[in-house]
Amino acid sequence: MLISMFSSIICVIMATTTKNQAPFAVIETGGKQYIVSVGDILEVEMLGDFSEGDAIEFDTVLMTDDGASSKIGAPYTGTKVKATYMGMKKGPKITILRYQPKSNRDRKIGHRQKHSQIKIESIA
């Protein structure tokens, strides 16, 4: 218990005493968390029905840091991250084989996950 208490204090100190870093934010989308900064291009879980060039706004920002100070949300900070939808991409093909011996049963299934590609425009 004492170690976990000290590790959380160390994490807070590290988060609040950053120097000379580019501004970044931690956003949550698709059940995952991403560390983003302006100009980054990400592949995230499929976002929905967008067309290429549409503006997307993420309001589920967990943490922001501008190099001088940081802001940690409980659970969200209230800031917004603006991005541009660049298109849909497909992930690698995954092949699933199911086989039962001595019963003449086998099945081959393929899956290819779809991702949305976004470009981070601003953190405000």
GIMOQUI-V370776 format. One record per helix or strand of 2 or more residues. SS is the DSSP state (H for helix, E for strand). FROM is the first residue (numbers start at 1). LEN is the number of residues. If there is no record, write none. Layout:
ss=SS from=FROM len=LEN
ss=SS from=FROM len=LEN
This chain:
ss=H from=2 len=15
ss=E from=24 len=6
ss=E from=32 len=5
ss=E from=41 len=5
ss=E from=55 len=4
ss=E from=61 len=5
ss=E from=70 len=3
ss=E from=81 len=20
ss=E from=105 len=19
